[in-house]
Amino acid sequence: MNIILYSTHCPKCIVLEKKLQSKNIEFKLIEDSNIMIEKGFMSAPMLEVDGDIMDFSKAIQWVNSQK
């Protein structure tokens, strides 16, 4: 599984990063705002799982569903 967290280290970004870590989910962290802009992201954090892009609320739901 290929997981990428796009983060600006805002409060929501920190929450999502800690949730991923608490579930021992390995992820790549991208902090480059230029990459986020190129992808058309208007907010952060965004989580990409095998090409599926999720906003904060969907990402939290996905993390919570992982064993």
Secondary structure, DSSP 8 states (H G I E B T S, - for coil): --EEEE----HHHHHHHHHHHHTT---EEE--HHHHHHTT--SS-EEEETTEEE-HHHHHHHHHH--
